[in-house]
Amino acid sequence: MAWDINRDKCLRCGACVSVCPELALDLKEGGIKNDAEKCTLCGICQKVCPPHAIEVKK
């Protein structure tokens, strides 16, 4: 299982950060950061990402 973000597609809009129920995502200067220890791979971030930059692989 994995979480991946295409940094070229990411708009850094923060849509994924605002919906994460586990607070596993953070918008930093370099882009979105995922805390793998908190992430449950629920896929909500992937569903709300406007450019489809996030891929959750289960």
C-alpha positions as CSV (number, residue, x, y, z in Angstrom):
1,M,0.0,0.0,0.0
2,A,1.3,3.4,-0.9
3,W,0.4,7.1,-1.3
4,D,2.0,9.1,-4.1
5,I,1.8,12.6,-5.4
6,N,2.8,13.8,-8.9
7,R,4.5,17.1,-7.9
8,D,4.3,18.3,-11.5
9,K,0.5,18.1,-11.5
10,C,0.0,19.4,-7.9
11,L,-1.4,22.9,-7.7
12,R,-0.7,23.3,-4.0
13,C,-4.3,24.3,-3.5
14,G,-4.6,22.5,-0.2
15,A,-7.9,20.8,-1.1
16,C,-6.5,17.5,0.1
17,V,-5.2,18.9,3.3
18,S,-8.6,20.3,4.3
19,V,-10.5,17.0,3.9
20,C,-8.0,14.6,5.5
21,P,-9.8,13.0,8.4
22,E,-6.5,11.8,10.0
23,L,-4.7,15.2,9.6
24,A,-1.9,13.3,7.7
25,L,-1.4,15.9,5.1
26,D,0.3,19.3,5.4
27,L,1.0,22.0,2.8
28,K,4.6,23.0,3.0
29,E,6.7,25.3,0.9
30,G,7.9,22.3,-1.2
31,G,4.3,21.0,-1.7
32,I,2.1,18.5,0.0
33,K,3.7,16.3,2.7
34,N,2.1,13.0,3.9
35,D,2.7,11.6,7.3
36,A,2.7,7.9,6.6
37,E,2.2,7.0,10.2
38,K,-1.1,8.9,10.3
39,C,-2.4,8.1,6.8
40,T,-4.9,5.3,6.6
41,L,-5.0,5.3,2.8
42,C,-8.7,6.2,2.8
43,G,-8.5,7.9,-0.6
44,I,-10.5,11.0,0.2
45,C,-7.6,13.2,-0.7
46,Q,-7.4,11.5,-4.1
47,K,-11.1,12.1,-4.8
48,V,-10.9,15.8,-4.1
49,C,-7.7,16.6,-5.9
50,P,-8.6,18.9,-8.8
51,P,-5.7,17.9,-11.1
52,H,-5.7,14.3,-10.0
53,A,-2.2,14.5,-8.7
54,I,-2.6,12.1,-5.8
55,E,-2.7,8.3,-6.2
56,V,-3.5,6.0,-3.4
57,K,-2.5,2.4,-4.1
58,K,-4.1,-0.3,-1.9
